[in-house]
Amino acid sequence: MMEQEEDACLQQSDPDVRMGTSLTCAGLAWALLSMLSAAASCVGFFMPYWLLGHQMDKPVSFGTFRRCSYPVRDEERQTTVMLEQCGRYASFQGIPSVEWRVCTVLAGAGCGLLLLVGLTALMGCCVSELISRAIGRIAGAIQLVGGFLKVLQPEPQHSAPSSSSSRNAGIPSQPD
């Protein structure tokens, strides 16, 4: 009965042109969900909307390595002005605190591991015998580690600059 379900799920129209898979229907669902969750994780990591607020009467937002509407020092006028564009920090050391840097590394590593598993699972949908039971277990363990890296990050909110702080005012930024 199980073989009939697998055959129904994996039927090919032309047996000569065959890109087979050894995945069951559950394996195909896992591959699809793995790729979707990896994509969602990466989009969330790259978007600068982790924290929203106001600074100098302007809306601001930032993530671990990108920010929108941030203060810069205007050397001509000797004042701090709001630059209303999105950009990333000019260097890793430009990220405001150690907690934010750790968060960037852990979230990036988690996204990388989730993407590795997602792409491998996606390839397993097209290449026969690529994903065995042992490889599936290893991929699941890697996926678990990637998920833990995404969840067990330090809380960067405590290190975020406040609206009265101009700590980032002198930090150069790269526009997107």
C-alpha positions in Angstrom: 0.0 0.0 0.0 2.8 2.4 0.9 4.6 1.7 -2.4 1.4 2.6 -4.3 1.2 5.9 -2.5 4.8 6.7 -3.3 4.4 5.7 -6.9 1.3 7.9 -7.2 3.2 10.8 -5.7 6.3 10.3 -8.0 4.8 9.4 -11.4 6.8 10.5 -14.4 5.3 11.1 -17.8 8.2 9.8 -19.9 10.5 7.1 -18.4 13.3 7.8 -20.8 13.7 11.4 -19.6 13.7 10.7 -15.9 14.8 12.9 -13.1 13.8 10.6 -10.3 13.7 11.1 -6.6 14.0 8.7 -3.7 11.9 11.0 -1.5 8.5 10.0 -0.2 5.5 12.4 -0.2 6.6 13.3 3.3 10.1 13.9 2.1 8.8 16.1 -0.7 6.8 18.1 1.8 9.9 18.4 4.0 11.9 19.7 1.1 9.4 22.3 0.1 8.9 23.5 3.7 12.6 23.5 4.3 13.2 25.8 1.3 10.3 28.1 2.2 11.4 28.4 5.9 15.0 29.1 4.8 13.8 31.8 2.3 11.6 33.4 5.0 14.5 33.3 7.5 16.9 35.0 5.0 14.4 37.7 4.1 13.8 38.4 7.8 17.6 38.5 8.4 18.3 41.0 5.6 15.4 43.3 6.2 16.1 46.3 8.5 12.8 46.2 10.3 13.7 44.4 13.6 13.2 47.5 15.7 11.0 50.5 14.7 11.0 53.9 16.4 11.5 57.6 16.1 14.7 59.6 16.4 15.0 63.4 15.9 11.2 63.3 15.0 11.8 60.9 12.0 10.8 57.3 11.8 13.8 54.9 12.0 14.2 51.2 11.7 17.1 48.9 11.9 18.2 45.2 12.0 21.5 43.6 12.9 23.5 45.0 10.0 21.2 47.3 8.1 19.4 50.5 9.1 17.0 53.1 7.7 16.9 56.8 8.5 20.0 57.1 10.7 21.9 60.0 12.2 25.1 61.2 10.5 27.5 64.0 11.5 27.4 67.0 9.1 31.0 68.3 9.5 30.2 71.5 7.6 27.4 72.6 10.0 28.9 70.8 13.0 25.5 69.1 13.6 23.9 65.7 13.5 21.3 65.3 10.7 19.1 62.4 9.8 20.0 60.6 6.6 16.6 59.3 5.3 17.8 56.3 3.3 18.6 52.6 4.1 22.1 51.4 4.3 24.4 48.9 6.0 27.1 49.5 8.4 30.4 50.3 6.7 32.2 47.6 8.6 31.5 44.8 11.0 33.0 46.9 13.8 30.5 49.7 12.9 27.7 47.6 14.3 26.7 49.4 17.5 27.5 46.7 20.1 29.0 43.3 20.8 25.5 41.8 21.2 24.4 43.1 17.8 27.6 41.6 16.2 27.0 38.2 17.9 23.4 38.4 16.8 24.5 39.1 13.2 26.9 36.2 13.2 24.4 33.7 14.8 21.5 34.7 12.6 23.7 34.7 9.5 25.1 31.2 10.3 21.6 29.9 11.1 20.3 31.2 7.7 23.3 29.7 6.0 22.6 26.3 7.5 18.9 26.4 6.8 19.7 27.4 3.2 22.2 24.5 2.8 19.6 22.0 4.0 16.8 23.6 1.9 18.8 23.6 -1.3 20.0 20.0 -0.6 16.5 18.9 0.0 15.4 20.7 -3.2 18.1 18.9 -5.2 16.9 15.6 -3.6 13.6 16.2 -5.3 15.3 16.0 -8.7 18.2 13.5 -8.2 17.4 9.9 -7.5 19.0 8.4 -4.4 20.6 11.7 -3.3 18.9 11.7 0.1 19.1 8.4 2.0 17.7 7.8 5.4 21.1 8.7 7.0 21.5 11.8 5.0 17.9 12.8 5.9 18.8 12.5 9.6 22.0 14.4 9.2 20.1 17.2 7.3 17.5 17.2 10.0 20.2 17.7 12.7 21.8 20.5 10.7 18.4 22.1 10.3 17.9 21.8 14.1 21.2 23.5 14.8 20.4 26.3 12.2 17.0 26.8 13.9 18.7 27.0 17.4 21.2 29.6 16.1 18.2 31.7 14.9 16.3 31.3 18.2 19.1 31.4 20.8 20.6 34.8 19.8 21.3 37.4 22.4 18.6 40.1 22.7 20.0 43.1 20.8 17.1 45.4 21.9 19.0 46.1 25.1 21.9 47.4 23.2 20.0 49.4 20.7 20.8 53.1 20.7 18.0 55.2 22.3 16.4 58.2 20.6 18.5 60.6 22.7 21.7 58.8 21.9 23.9 59.9 19.0 26.3 57.0 19.4 25.9 56.0 15.7 26.2 59.6 14.5 29.8 59.2 13.4 29.6 55.7 12.1 29.8 55.7 8.3 27.2 53.6 6.4 27.0 52.1 3.0 23.8 52.9 1.1 22.0 49.9 -0.5 
